């Protein structure tokens, strides 16, 4: 076993040494890329508009899950009230110090 194999190809400070090939990477990345390409090659802009229209129609029809998905995608997920309260408290504390 040579010195590089003993230290795992790292410098004394733990960083990767020059010439270290790194790890094997994500073994599923190539497959995910193929699937993503197939999706982009297959789904048209009209398909997307049809799906969005169906989601809007479902939400208008009372489908709460459809409404939640729609709002989360358009407006972003809602912040927890606790976070908003903490931000307000911090802003007040900063205002008191100035």
C-alpha positions, 0 to 999 in steps of 0.5 A: 500500500503506497502513501496515497492509499493510506491517507485516502488521497488527501492532504494533511489538512484533509483536503483532496490531494492533487491527482485524487480522482474523487469518488464515483459520483452519483450512480443514478445521475446518468439514468435520471438525465436520460429520463429527464431528456425523455420527459422534455422531448415528449411533453409539449408546451400545450401539454403543460398548459392542459395539465395546468388548466386541469389543476386550476379547474380541479381547484375551482371545483373544490379540490383542496389538494389541487388548490394547495399545489397550485398556490405552493407552486405560484406563491411559494410554500407559506411561512410558519407563523412562528417564523414571522413572529420571530422576524418581527421580534428581531426587527423590533429589537434592531429598531430599539438599538438604533 
